[in-house]
Amino acid sequence: MKIRTKSFRVGEGGKCNLKHWPTQVKPFYKSKEHYQELLARHIKEMSDLQSILYAHDRYALLLIFQAMDAAGKDGAIKHVMSGVNPQGCQVFSFKHPSATELEHDFLWRTTRCLPERGHIGIFNRSYYEEVLIVRVHKEILQAEDLPEESLKDEDFWQHRYRSILDLEKHLHRNGTRVVKFFLHLSKEEQRQRFLARIDDPDKNWKFSLADIEERERWRDYTKAYEACLSATSTRHSPWYVVPADDKKNARLIVSQIILDTLNSLKMDYPKATPEHRKELEAIRKRLAK
């Protein structure tokens, strides 16, 4: 079954109501073995395209992952990107900002980590935290020491969306393609995964009381995500709402979206000029002696 990625894409200018987006869809695989075969095929194609991306050296790809706790961001990045050459790919995880980062504008810490041309950059959480967790936890916003007139502006969040959109337009014009994934997890599936973390000693480190306290803000986070997805999904930098209750299915969807994006770029291995070909033939003669 072909994965039609457009069905997971948030339309530009529309209102995103997450109740209308499924957290689980019919599997694109028939068995565990079939899943492994499909993912391996995707990984091989992605690896080949990454080599062309690196050699072509005109584009960069930025992949952004956002989600509720336990939605599978780490696993998706680990499995989907397992065949990518580490020399051409970097992963950055953004947690609570440091004191130094709080002294700069909210885009500063992530802008420093943008991928260079020919590379793939992965943000595990991103500048979108500034319109998600910061919107839910107002105390974080207070710690940013913004001017009082900015904090009192009734269009504060719209201005932040605009800053993000302007950044992504700038990146697109300069060759960086931005693709954003929201791994859409149901509250019941999160509960099951939290229980599994308690039952598995090797996963105890992943779980704490803070996770439960965040779970109690589920409705607030949902509203923040809906507002964010509605305001910042564009034709050039789209959001994809990926059903995440089935981890295997989510990984296949994510990898297909990445492949579709890479395949949409007009990339080739650089062709040798006549002068370079002449030089290569001269080298061949020297090596043949």
C-alpha positions as CSV (number, residue, x, y, z in Angstrom):
1,M,0.0,0.0,0.0
2,K,1.5,3.3,-1.1
3,I,1.8,5.9,1.6
4,R,0.2,9.1,0.4
5,T,1.9,11.7,2.5
6,K,-0.3,14.6,1.5
7,S,-3.1,13.2,3.6
8,F,-1.0,13.9,6.7
9,R,-0.1,17.5,5.7
10,V,-1.7,20.4,7.5
11,G,-3.2,22.8,4.9
12,E,-2.0,26.4,4.7
13,G,-4.3,29.0,6.3
14,G,-6.7,26.5,7.7
15,K,-7.7,25.8,11.3
16,C,-6.2,22.6,12.7
17,N,-8.5,20.7,15.1
18,L,-6.6,17.7,16.4
19,K,-9.8,15.9,17.2
20,H,-10.2,15.5,13.4
21,W,-6.8,14.0,13.0
22,P,-6.4,10.3,13.8
23,T,-3.8,9.0,16.2
24,Q,-3.9,5.6,14.4
25,V,-4.5,4.6,10.8
26,K,-4.5,1.3,9.0
27,P,-1.0,-0.2,9.0
28,F,1.1,0.2,5.8
29,Y,2.8,-3.1,6.7
30,K,1.5,-6.7,6.9
31,S,3.8,-8.1,9.5
32,K,6.9,-7.2,11.6
33,E,9.1,-8.7,8.8
34,H,7.2,-6.7,6.2
35,Y,7.7,-3.5,8.2
36,Q,11.5,-4.2,8.5
37,E,11.7,-4.7,4.8
38,L,9.8,-1.5,4.0
39,L,11.8,0.6,6.4
40,A,15.1,-0.9,5.1
41,R,14.1,0.0,1.6
42,H,13.3,3.6,2.7
43,I,16.6,3.9,4.6
44,K,18.6,2.7,1.5
45,E,16.9,5.2,-0.7
46,M,17.4,7.9,1.8
47,S,21.1,7.1,2.1
48,D,21.5,7.3,-1.7
49,L,19.6,10.7,-1.8
50,Q,21.7,12.0,1.1
51,S,24.9,11.3,-0.9
52,I,23.5,13.3,-3.8
53,L,22.4,16.1,-1.4
54,Y,26.0,16.3,-0.1
55,A,27.6,16.2,-3.5
56,H,25.1,18.7,-5.1
57,D,25.7,21.1,-2.2
58,R,22.9,23.5,-3.0
59,Y,20.2,22.4,-0.5
60,A,20.0,21.6,3.2
61,L,17.2,19.7,4.9
62,L,15.9,20.6,8.4
63,L,13.6,18.1,10.1
64,I,11.7,19.2,13.1
65,F,10.1,16.8,15.6
66,Q,7.5,17.9,18.1
67,A,5.2,15.9,20.2
68,M,3.6,15.1,23.6
69,D,5.7,13.0,26.0
70,A,6.2,9.4,25.0
71,A,5.1,9.9,21.4
72,G,8.2,8.3,20.0
73,K,10.4,11.2,18.7
74,D,13.6,9.6,19.8
75,G,12.7,6.2,18.4
76,A,11.6,7.7,15.1
77,I,14.9,9.6,14.7
78,K,16.9,6.6,15.7
79,H,15.2,4.1,13.3
80,V,14.4,6.3,10.3
81,M,17.9,8.0,10.2
82,S,19.9,4.8,11.0
83,G,21.3,4.6,7.5
84,V,22.3,8.2,7.0
85,N,26.0,9.0,6.9
86,P,26.8,10.7,10.3
87,Q,29.2,13.1,8.5
88,G,26.3,14.7,6.7
89,C,23.7,14.7,9.5
90,Q,23.4,16.3,12.9
91,V,20.8,15.9,15.7
92,F,20.1,18.6,18.3
93,S,17.8,18.2,21.3
94,F,16.5,21.4,22.9
95,K,15.5,21.3,26.5
96,H,15.1,24.1,29.0
97,P,17.1,27.1,27.8
98,S,20.3,28.0,29.6
99,A,21.0,31.3,31.3
100,T,23.1,32.4,28.3
101,E,20.3,31.4,25.9
102,L,17.8,33.4,27.9
103,E,19.8,36.5,27.3
104,H,19.1,36.3,23.6
105,D,16.0,36.4,21.4
106,F,14.0,33.1,21.3
107,L,15.4,32.0,17.9
108,W,19.0,32.5,18.8
109,R,19.9,29.1,20.3
110,T,18.4,27.1,17.4
111,T,19.6,29.3,14.6
112,R,23.2,28.5,15.6
113,C,22.4,24.8,14.9
114,L,21.0,25.1,11.4
115,P,22.4,22.6,8.9
116,E,24.8,23.8,6.3
117,R,24.2,23.1,2.6
118,G,24.5,19.5,1.6
119,H,23.6,18.4,5.2
120,I,20.5,17.1,7.1
121,G,19.7,18.7,10.4
122,I,17.3,17.2,12.9
123,F,15.8,19.2,15.7
124,N,14.3,17.0,18.5
125,R,12.1,19.8,19.8
126,S,12.9,23.2,18.4
127,Y,12.1,26.9,18.4
128,Y,8.5,25.8,18.4
129,E,8.9,25.2,22.1
130,E,8.6,29.0,22.4
131,V,5.0,28.9,21.3
132,L,4.1,25.5,23.0
133,I,5.6,24.8,26.4
134,V,6.2,28.6,27.0
135,R,2.6,29.3,26.2
136,V,1.4,26.6,28.7
137,H,3.9,27.6,31.4
138,K,3.9,31.4,31.6
139,E,6.6,31.4,34.2
140,I,9.1,30.4,31.5
141,L,8.1,33.4,29.5
142,Q,8.7,35.6,32.6
143,A,12.2,34.3,32.9
144,E,13.1,35.6,29.4
145,D,13.1,39.1,30.7
146,L,11.4,40.6,27.7
147,P,10.4,44.3,27.6
148,E,7.2,45.0,29.5
149,E,5.5,46.4,26.4
150,S,6.2,43.2,24.5
151,L,4.7,41.0,27.2
152,K,1.6,43.3,27.4
153,D,1.0,43.2,23.6
154,E,-2.3,41.4,22.9
155,D,-0.8,40.0,19.7
156,F,2.3,38.6,21.4
157,W,1.9,35.0,20.2
158,Q,1.0,36.1,16.7
159,H,4.2,38.1,16.6
160,R,6.1,35.0,17.6
161,Y,4.4,33.0,14.8
162,R,5.4,35.8,12.4
163,S,9.0,35.6,13.5
164,I,9.0,31.9,12.9
165,L,7.4,32.2,9.5
166,D,9.8,34.9,8.4
167,L,12.7,32.7,9.5
168,E,11.4,29.7,7.6
169,K,10.8,31.8,4.4
170,H,14.3,33.1,4.7
171,L,15.7,29.6,5.0
172,H,13.7,28.3,2.0
173,R,14.9,31.2,-0.2
174,N,18.4,30.3,0.7
175,G,18.1,26.5,0.0
176,T,17.1,25.0,3.3
177,R,14.0,22.9,3.2
178,V,12.1,22.7,6.5
179,V,9.8,19.8,7.2
180,K,7.9,19.6,10.5
181,F,6.5,16.5,12.2
182,F,3.9,16.5,15.0
183,L,3.7,12.9,16.3
184,H,0.1,12.7,17.2
185,L,-0.4,10.4,20.3
186,S,-3.6,9.6,22.0
187,K,-3.9,10.2,25.8
188,E,-4.7,6.5,26.4
189,E,-1.6,5.3,24.4
190,Q,0.5,7.7,26.4
191,R,-0.8,6.2,29.6
192,Q,0.1,2.7,28.4
193,R,3.6,3.8,27.5
194,F,4.1,5.5,30.9
195,L,3.1,2.3,32.6
196,A,5.5,0.4,30.4
197,R,8.3,2.7,31.5
198,I,7.5,1.9,35.1
199,D,7.4,-1.8,34.5
200,D,10.7,-1.9,32.6
201,P,13.7,-1.2,34.8
202,D,15.7,-0.2,31.8
203,K,13.2,2.6,31.1
204,N,12.7,3.9,34.6
205,W,15.1,6.7,33.9
206,K,12.8,8.0,31.2
207,F,10.0,8.7,33.7
208,S,9.4,11.1,36.6
209,L,6.6,12.9,38.5
210,A,7.2,15.9,36.2
211,D,5.9,13.8,33.3
212,I,2.6,13.2,35.1
213,E,2.3,16.8,36.0
214,E,2.7,17.7,32.3
215,R,0.1,15.1,31.4
216,E,-2.4,16.9,33.5
217,R,-2.0,19.9,31.2
218,W,-3.0,17.8,28.2
219,R,-5.9,20.1,27.2
220,D,-3.6,23.2,27.4
221,Y,-1.0,21.6,25.2
222,T,-3.6,20.5,22.7
223,K,-4.8,24.0,22.3
224,A,-1.3,25.3,22.0
225,Y,-0.5,22.8,19.3
226,E,-3.7,23.5,17.4
227,A,-2.9,27.2,17.4
228,C,0.7,26.6,16.3
229,L,-0.1,24.1,13.5
230,S,-2.8,26.4,12.2
231,A,-0.6,29.5,12.2
232,T,2.7,28.0,10.9
233,S,2.0,25.3,8.3
234,T,2.9,26.7,4.9
235,R,3.4,25.4,1.4
236,H,7.2,25.7,1.7
237,S,7.5,24.6,5.3
238,P,4.6,22.3,6.1
239,W,3.5,20.5,9.2
240,Y,2.7,16.8,9.0
241,V,0.4,15.3,11.7
242,V,1.7,11.8,12.0
243,P,-0.5,9.2,13.7
244,A,1.8,7.9,16.5
245,D,-0.1,5.3,18.4
246,D,1.6,2.7,16.2
247,K,5.3,3.4,16.3
248,K,6.2,1.2,13.3
249,N,3.6,2.9,11.1
250,A,4.7,6.4,12.3
251,R,8.3,5.6,11.2
252,L,7.2,4.5,7.8
253,I,5.2,7.6,7.3
254,V,8.0,9.9,8.5
255,S,10.6,8.2,6.3
256,Q,8.2,8.4,3.2
257,I,7.7,12.2,3.8
258,I,11.5,12.7,4.0
259,L,11.9,10.7,0.8
260,D,9.2,12.7,-1.0
261,T,10.9,15.9,0.1
262,L,14.4,14.9,-1.1
263,N,13.0,13.5,-4.4
264,S,11.3,16.9,-5.0
265,L,14.6,18.6,-5.2
266,K,16.4,18.9,-8.5
267,M,19.6,17.3,-7.6
268,D,22.4,15.5,-9.5
269,Y,26.0,14.5,-8.9
270,P,28.1,17.4,-10.3
271,K,29.2,16.8,-13.9
272,A,32.9,17.1,-14.7
273,T,33.8,20.0,-17.0
274,P,35.8,19.3,-20.1
275,E,38.9,20.7,-18.4
276,H,38.4,18.4,-15.4
277,R,37.8,15.4,-17.7
278,K,41.1,16.3,-19.4
279,E,42.8,16.4,-16.0
280,L,41.3,13.1,-15.0
281,E,42.6,11.4,-18.2
282,A,46.0,12.8,-17.5
283,I,45.9,11.3,-14.0
284,R,44.7,8.0,-15.5
285,K,47.8,7.8,-17.7
286,R,50.1,8.5,-14.7
287,L,48.4,5.8,-12.7
288,A,48.6,3.3,-15.6
289,K,52.4,3.6,-15.7
